[in-house]
């Protein structure tokens, strides 16, 4: 009888682990684009947003790309500009919308495009900053200057 109880408890534990893994929790993973070495992992859920802010190399003003986790994938949903100029979007495409933020920044939304190959090369002059769950993470400190950083959404374990 004790053996049956142990098997029953083990079966319940395995079932609980299976459903915990299938709960929709994913992981945003940052890797070196060349060596595939893992820099960091961040837990994410459906609908979570994260952003990357940097000084545009030509425009020389801050630009923020905002992404959303959707269906276990990364989608770009909006870009925030602080100034129009060379190298940044100057026309609104079909389905996109231009709004102004409370500090005068321009917010272009309506991209809703999957980003199967999302990567950034970390600045040598100015930093790239990942903001996730309200926390700002310096990619220069985490990955190093001039690093190619690849972002992916992977199923949680």
Secondary structure by P-SEA (a helix, b strand, c coil): caaaaaaaaaaaaaaaaaaaaaccbbbbcccccccccccbbbbbccccccccccccccccbbbbbbbbbcccbbbbcbbbbccccccccccccccbbbbbcccbbbbbccccccccbbbbcccccbbbbbbccccccccccccccccbbbbbbbbcc
